[in-house]
Amino acid sequence: MTRPARSSTSTSLTPRRLWTRARGTLLIVALLLIGGVILATLRSGGHHGRLDPRSAAPQGSRAVAELLKAQGVRLTVSDSLAEATAATGADSTLLVTTPDLLTGEQQTALYQAMTGSAGRTVLLGPGTASLGTLAPGVDADLSTTVSALEPDCALPAATRAGSVDLGGERYVTGATSADACYLSDGLPTLVRLPGTGTADTVLLGSAELLTNRRLAQQGNASLALQLLGSRPHLVWYLPSLTDVPADPNAADDATGTFLGLIPSGWLWGTLQLAVAAVLAAIWRGRRLGPLVPERLPVAVRASEATEGRARLYRRADARDRAATVLRTATRGRIAPLLGVPAKDAHSPDLLLSALSSRLPAAAQHRDLLFGPAPADDAALIRLTDQLDALEREVRTS
């Protein structure tokens, strides 16, 4: 006689259920892979990144680079801090597109080059991550949206340009010699900090006015040409992940590990993604699926279920647990008969007070309804009989 094949239960993981559970995650992974391939394909050709003077895309800056070249300004594009600082001098302007991406060592090296140069340094959108090193004495406030702002200052380049599209980072400075222009809610979005001799540093809260799509609007082109074309040589520095600090000692430390090559902003972003992944895993792990009704193969009578549960209590010597269940059930049944709300059925004071008004000898019922656990099985049986008798007495009284 062969044994019949065992059919899968409702809780077993079939291929269909595995696909139902995993399809959402697989879809997200597939979208990320497709997006990565598309971005890699776009960047692998002649398309350059945001604020790249070689890019003709709306977010690129080729238009302003061509205008500067037409005015006789020599343009040098660099993605290395060492090459960018080496190319600067008294007749040059150093433009840093994303100073917040620089590491601490890179910011220190850049600041040393800025203080040792007689030229101009333009920082685009510097925030709290870089202001402490590159612009001491200047703090960043809450950022704002980019919109058309008026100069509201005496800086010649700003007064000639007039209204421009600025915003982004807003700055707070107490230096009286600084030029604070294009105020947004009382705080400037362009700050010029004079240095030693002809050197100065310009902080632009947003780089939108240098992009191809906004250069022709307002006085953006005028302000861009005046800020970047005041010297015959412009060094356009685009920080990259492959860049290393200009200081040889710092470079040795940074290249010793892989993490040293990653800017601090990327590390914080990775940490936030890791925390989000852990929280998502906890959320999905605690999620319960819908209840699955299942037909029982046989019908079990209530008396048999009660006897089976009693045998389990007896096998575990759980007289205390059995007595608690019996007392709780009795209190729950007699409470409505005594006029006690269900929420107060297990309160000794309220239940016994109502019981004393119904039965004259209610003092002895405290140990019966709220007493200690029985010492043996015989005591448990007596407790059961007494609880049944009490309930019958309450019903007939």
VOGU-3710 file (C-alpha; in Angstrom, 3 decimals, decimal comma):
1> mtrparssts> 0,000/0,000/0,000  1,511/3,318/-1,021  1,255/6,424/1,095  -0,710/9,273/-0,543  1,290/12,312/-1,561  1,205/15,133/0,929  -0,434/18,241/-0,465  1,025/21,659/0,233  -0,642/23,597/3,022  -1,875/27,186/2,832
11> tsltprrlwt> 1,309/28,445/4,525  3,839/26,700/2,249  5,791/28,914/-0,160  4,832/28,012/-3,702  6,595/29,556/-6,724  3,541/31,741/-7,308  3,650/33,123/-3,763  7,398/33,663/-3,960  6,884/35,687/-7,147  4,044/37,682/-5,549
21> rargtlliva> 6,213/38,604/-2,562  9,379/39,401/-4,482  8,018/41,154/-7,565  7,931/44,600/-5,917  11,568/44,407/-4,838  12,639/43,002/-8,202  10,830/45,834/-9,992  12,648/48,480/-7,927  16,024/46,810/-8,539  15,291/46,594/-12,262
31> llliggvila> 14,356/50,293/-12,431  17,567/51,256/-10,613  19,664/49,172/-13,001  17,931/50,610/-16,050  18,357/54,145/-14,713  22,047/53,525/-14,034  22,598/52,168/-17,539  20,820/55,150/-19,089  22,856/57,647/-17,041  26,087/55,833/-17,864
41> tlrsgghhgr> 25,189/55,862/-21,550  24,418/59,568/-21,533  27,619/60,448/-19,698  29,805/58,194/-21,816  29,364/60,314/-24,932  29,966/63,996/-25,592  27,484/65,019/-22,891  29,078/66,649/-19,860  27,731/67,309/-16,399  26,018/70,268/-14,783
51> ldprsaapqg> 27,898/73,604/-14,932  30,440/72,091/-17,311  31,690/74,800/-19,731  31,860/72,146/-22,475  28,181/71,145/-22,116  25,465/72,562/-24,368  22,719/70,971/-22,265  20,276/73,237/-20,384  22,189/72,619/-17,125  25,575/73,131/-18,780
61> sravaellka> 27,564/76,382/-19,006  28,915/76,392/-22,542  27,153/79,644/-23,431  28,899/81,732/-20,782  32,227/80,044/-21,604  31,891/81,014/-25,271  31,033/84,616/-24,354  34,082/84,831/-22,109  36,300/83,440/-24,867  34,869/86,036/-27,274
71> qgvrltvsds> 35,969/88,752/-24,824  39,531/87,401/-24,846  39,396/85,461/-21,569  41,533/82,313/-21,630  39,652/79,355/-20,167  41,213/76,383/-18,394  38,953/73,509/-17,341  40,258/71,222/-14,613  38,884/68,412/-12,454  41,980/68,296/-10,246
81> laeataatga> 42,455/70,640/-7,313  46,241/70,526/-7,638  46,118/71,547/-11,319  43,479/74,224/-10,661  45,381/75,914/-7,843  48,668/75,676/-9,761  47,113/77,487/-12,723  45,869/80,452/-10,664  47,694/83,713/-10,221  47,259/87,457/-9,901
91> dstllvttpd> 45,732/87,661/-13,406  43,325/84,738/-12,994  39,895/83,919/-11,598  39,337/80,542/-9,933  35,753/79,247/-10,213  34,809/76,325/-7,931  31,479/74,829/-9,000  30,671/72,593/-5,978  32,867/73,485/-2,999  30,759/71,395/-0,591
101> lltgeqqtal> 31,982/68,214/-2,329  35,572/68,882/-1,309  37,031/66,999/1,625  38,471/68,793/4,629  42,027/68,434/3,318  41,002/69,740/-0,089  39,249/72,746/1,442  42,338/73,576/3,495  44,564/73,344/0,411  42,131/75,494/-1,578
111> yqamtgsagr> 41,996/78,146/1,154  45,782/78,316/1,290  45,849/78,860/-2,469  43,167/81,537/-2,173  45,025/83,490/0,519  48,327/83,189/-1,343  46,914/84,403/-4,644  46,212/87,946/-5,755  43,388/86,844/-8,029  39,670/86,281/-7,561
121> tvllgpgtas> 37,934/83,146/-6,284  34,266/82,502/-7,082  32,504/79,819/-5,020  29,169/78,546/-6,340  26,609/77,601/-3,692  28,957/77,049/-0,743  27,081/75,821/2,316  27,810/74,946/5,907  30,100/72,084/4,830  32,654/74,444/3,284
131> lgtlapgvda> 32,059/77,983/4,577  33,887/77,390/7,860  37,141/76,744/5,973  36,805/78,704/2,720  35,040/81,802/4,088  35,731/82,229/7,823  33,252/84,557/9,480  30,438/83,744/7,048  27,565/81,437/7,976  24,789/79,915/5,858
141> dlsttvsale> 21,139/80,398/6,723  18,114/78,511/5,380  18,201/78,314/1,588  15,540/79,864/-0,615  14,190/79,378/-4,123  15,852/80,993/-7,114  13,993/84,084/-8,327  14,630/87,515/-9,839  16,288/89,733/-7,206  17,476/93,341/-7,247
151> pdcalpaatr> 21,092/94,267/-6,329  20,416/96,472/-3,268  24,160/97,098/-2,868  26,975/99,300/-4,175  28,998/96,570/-5,902  29,630/97,918/-9,445  29,158/94,545/-11,127  25,786/94,104/-9,432  24,508/97,627/-10,097  25,396/97,347/-13,794
161> agsvdlgger> 23,772/93,919/-14,102  20,570/94,883/-12,340  18,019/92,192/-11,629  19,366/88,619/-11,853  18,167/85,103/-11,039  19,630/84,369/-7,619  18,658/82,600/-4,439  19,754/79,249/-3,082  22,080/79,671/-0,124  21,694/82,802/2,003
171> yvtgatsada> 24,622/84,143/3,995  25,180/85,906/7,291  28,359/87,943/7,716  29,415/90,578/10,162  32,301/91,935/8,063  31,731/95,618/7,362  34,004/95,545/4,330  31,982/92,827/2,607  29,587/93,607/-0,228  26,194/91,956/0,443
181> cylsdglptl> 23,928/91,942/-2,604  20,667/90,469/-3,871  18,881/90,151/-0,555  16,271/87,459/0,006  14,229/88,041/3,177  16,942/90,384/4,420  19,908/88,065/3,804  22,302/88,328/0,833  22,689/85,616/-1,780  25,853/87,215/-3,203
191> vrlpgtgtad> 28,712/88,224/-0,929  32,061/89,658/-1,995  34,828/89,384/0,586  37,868/91,587/-0,139  41,256/90,012/0,470  44,831/91,178/0,493  45,647/93,557/-2,345  43,584/92,808/-5,435  42,421/89,424/-4,194  38,795/88,842/-3,322
201> tvllgsaell> 36,319/85,995/-2,843  32,790/85,968/-4,265  30,097/83,702/-2,806  27,135/82,973/-5,086  24,170/81,331/-3,379  23,052/79,662/-6,615  24,779/78,793/-9,882  21,568/78,938/-11,941  22,519/82,220/-13,613  25,530/80,467/-15,239
211> tnrrlaqqgn> 23,468/77,715/-16,871  22,601/77,771/-20,551  18,867/77,911/-19,900  19,006/81,024/-17,674  21,966/82,974/-19,038  19,840/85,061/-21,420  17,299/85,985/-18,721  17,353/89,119/-16,544  20,885/90,485/-16,125  22,410/87,045/-15,649
221> aslalqllgs> 24,849/87,269/-18,541  26,073/90,712/-17,463  26,769/89,634/-13,878  28,413/86,368/-15,004  30,727/88,102/-17,461  31,746/90,739/-14,904  32,429/88,271/-12,106  34,245/85,704/-14,245  35,802/87,996/-16,848  37,494/90,564/-14,611
231> rphlvwylps> 40,846/88,793/-15,164  42,299/87,573/-18,487  42,503/83,958/-17,280  39,639/81,853/-15,893  40,280/78,497/-14,212  37,040/76,483/-14,169  37,399/73,820/-11,477  34,939/70,890/-11,494  35,476/68,744/-8,367  35,339/65,015/-9,086
241> ltdvpadpna> 35,434/61,777/-7,106  38,828/60,871/-8,595  40,447/64,042/-7,295  42,899/63,847/-4,372  44,061/66,622/-2,024  46,742/68,936/-3,301  48,795/68,550/-0,117  51,199/65,585/-0,584  50,909/64,577/3,061  47,108/64,693/2,885
251> addatgtflg> 47,176/62,797/-0,386  49,165/59,968/1,183  46,637/59,710/3,990  43,609/59,923/1,708  44,767/57,377/-0,859  45,632/54,844/1,830  42,025/53,643/1,940  39,142/53,575/-0,482  36,965/55,660/1,863  39,539/58,449/1,749
261> lipsgwlwgt> 38,704/59,029/-1,917  34,982/59,492/-1,239  33,759/63,003/-0,270  32,115/63,301/3,124  28,741/64,142/1,582  28,601/60,797/-0,200  29,448/58,956/3,015  26,582/60,649/4,861  24,256/59,881/1,972  25,257/56,210/2,059
271> lqlavaavla> 24,652/56,113/5,814  21,173/57,583/5,363  20,374/55,017/2,667  21,558/52,217/4,979  19,304/53,459/7,799  16,381/53,699/5,379  17,043/50,138/4,171  17,070/48,816/7,756  13,813/50,605/8,566  12,219/49,261/5,376
281> aiwrgrrlgp> 13,359/45,741/6,264  11,852/46,049/9,753  8,614/47,398/8,286  8,341/44,580/5,762  9,352/41,991/8,338  6,578/43,030/10,732  3,959/43,156/7,996  1,402/40,360/8,275  -0,342/38,990/5,236  -4,129/38,578/4,951
291> lvperlpvav> -5,802/35,822/6,941  -6,339/32,641/4,970  -9,533/30,753/5,919  -9,028/26,998/5,919  -11,670/24,305/6,207  -10,950/21,886/9,045  -10,889/18,218/8,042  -13,102/17,254/11,016  -15,489/19,035/13,396  -14,281/19,180/17,003
301> raseategra> -16,911/19,449/19,719  -16,496/22,145/22,321  -16,386/19,595/25,153  -13,489/17,779/23,514  -11,563/21,029/23,033  -12,155/21,895/26,700  -10,985/18,482/27,864  -7,900/18,681/25,658  -6,971/22,065/27,070  -7,515/20,772/30,613
311> rlyrradard> -5,192/17,839/29,953  -2,504/20,252/28,756  -2,838/22,296/31,956  -2,656/19,125/34,057  0,415/17,816/32,225  2,207/21,131/32,847  1,021/21,354/36,498  -0,401/24,751/35,567  -2,987/24,885/38,365  -2,389/28,587/38,820
321> raatvlrtat> -3,090/29,258/35,145  -6,195/27,004/35,172  -7,535/28,682/38,319  -6,977/32,122/36,795  -8,898/31,125/33,661  -11,797/29,709/35,706  -12,026/32,747/37,998  -11,778/35,198/35,111  -14,562/33,443/33,209  -16,791/33,337/36,292
331> rgriapllgv> -16,259/37,020/37,066  -17,032/37,886/33,446  -20,342/35,958/33,571  -21,638/37,159/36,936  -20,683/40,827/36,497  -23,605/41,623/34,130  -25,964/39,778/36,482  -24,852/42,043/39,330  -25,103/45,239/37,264  -21,322/45,735/37,067
341> pakdahspdl> -19,912/46,987/33,745  -17,717/44,550/31,832  -14,657/46,803/32,232  -15,006/46,630/36,032  -15,698/42,898/36,220  -12,186/42,155/37,510  -12,060/44,948/40,096  -12,325/43,345/43,581  -13,873/46,390/45,273  -16,605/46,994/42,692
351> llsalssrlp> -17,486/43,346/42,041  -17,522/42,255/45,716  -19,524/45,341/46,708  -22,217/44,469/44,163  -22,078/40,815/45,229  -22,576/41,673/48,926  -25,786/43,531/48,083  -27,133/40,392/46,386  -25,819/37,603/48,659  -25,655/38,034/52,448
361> aaaqhrdllf> -22,494/35,912/52,974  -20,339/37,616/50,331  -17,249/38,118/52,528  -16,078/34,552/51,934  -16,288/35,053/48,160  -13,147/37,243/48,022  -10,857/34,215/48,308  -13,059/32,313/45,921  -12,953/34,938/43,130  -9,584/36,607/43,808
371> gpapaddaal> -7,724/34,138/46,045  -4,404/32,314/45,618  -3,782/29,370/43,320  -4,897/25,913/44,523  -2,246/23,781/46,177  -3,200/20,508/44,464  -5,599/19,006/41,948  -8,221/18,281/44,599  -8,260/21,940/45,624  -8,626/22,925/41,968
381> irltdqldal> -11,670/20,633/41,619  -13,219/22,112/44,773  -12,612/25,598/43,394  -14,388/24,642/40,183  -17,408/23,294/42,047  -17,581/26,376/44,295  -17,419/28,730/41,297  -20,254/26,825/39,593  -22,317/26,964/42,788  -21,684/30,707/43,171
391> erevrts> -22,741/31,401/39,612  -25,965/29,379/40,021  -26,709/31,197/43,285  -26,265/34,606/41,632  -28,522/33,621/38,744  -31,328/32,403/41,030  -31,085/35,183/43,616
//
